[in-house]
Amino acid sequence: MITTTKNLELFLETRKLTEQICKPLEIEDYVVQPVEFVSPPKWHLGHTTWFFEEFILKKHKEAYQIFDEQFSYVFNSYYESVGEKVIRTNRGNLSRPTVNRIYEYRKYVTEALVEFLNENEISQELEAVLEIGIHHEKQHQELLLTDIKYILGNNPLLPIYHKNFNESKIENHSHKWLSIEEGVYEIGKPEDGEFCYDNEKGRHKVYLNEFFISNKLVTNEEYLEFMEAGGYQDVLLWHAEAWDWITTEKIKAPQYWHLIDGSWYQYTLSGLKPLAPEAPLAHISYYEAFAFAQWKDMRLPTEAEWEIAQEKFDWGQRWEWTESAYSPYPNYQKPEGALGEYNGKFMVNQKVLRGGSVATSPKHTRCTYRNFFHPNLRWQFTGIRLAQ
């Protein structure tokens, strides 16, 4: 049996931050779902609460009274083994439960879990579930910010979320190509007791040829050069599937870029602003990242190359696309039960991203973190680091 002082503090800190992220919103903003992959903010508030109720309180707190029997159906996401759920595309159709009701739900579950943790010593296995729940909410904090940006950024008024939100820190240091010698290296999360997801486990050896990797992210100015050189019109730079995507969707620029009276602007969480040339590029798909690298006669790093080289450069502003498919590490073990659905079942048709972003929550990312998205998605703060 172990105590939970550290995780109790982290739990409360995390619950508070989620609600702080929502503070600038108007009540109408909580309900909007413009596209399938964006969830309404109020759904995030409910879903992250449901996780603690479903996986800890219902199963382990004696005489726990469920807040609302219907909420499991409303706030389950992809946990097929837990029960029925609202279809993802219908999340924005839920005018009820109200935002106030969901905040009552959050308060109820938070207080019940704090009471449970204060009154009980819990097993190592349950402590692990608590940790996953905390970091699950941290993941949704990033999704909250990027979903809010998509909701507001697709509103014709382009409203400001927060006037002081800074999306880009300019990398003022000189550009260098960092050399990594060929050899056998180890990647993956060491067994050091620190939290990680199951997809990071299974530390293993990889052989790498000598390579070079940029110490800086690709900037808006560099990507604009690609656009002005006809990058979006040159079929030879694109995968076949990517070419179908840009022609069908009429993609001509990164997400949130707007050409106004001959000048480029970018919608940010602090409003519509002139494009900052030296700022790191953001909201780019893997398809676009690959095409840009082709145009530069370079490539994207693999996730193994990124992990071995990351000590030599600053990272954390943008999730960085890699050339690696999202697949299991050697000896990958999917956890038993519903939590086994967390990562393993998504290991198909997706690309790995490494690093973190300006929207990533504190105390959440690390150099072994394996993010993953389908190659056409770009509503996250995704960017490019080149290799050769």
Secondary structure, DSSP 4 states (H G I P E B T S, - for coil): -B--HHHHHHHHHHHHHHHHHHTT--GGGGG---STT---HHHHHHHHHHHHIIIIIHHHSTT---S-TTHHHHH--S-TTT-----GGGGGG---S-HHHHHHHHHHHHHHHHHHHHH--B-HHHHHHHHHHHHHHHHHHHHHHHHHHHHHHTSTT---S-TT--------SPP-EEEE--EEEEES--SSS----GGG-S-EEEEE--EEEESSPPBHHHHHHHHHTTGGG-GGGS-HHHHHHHHHHT--S-TTEEEETTEEEEEETTEEEE--TTSBP-S--HHHHHHHHHHTT-BPPPHHHHHHHGGGS---SSEEEEEEE--PPTT--PPSSGGGGSSGGG-SS-EEEEE--TTSPTT---TT--EEE-TT--SS-EE---B-
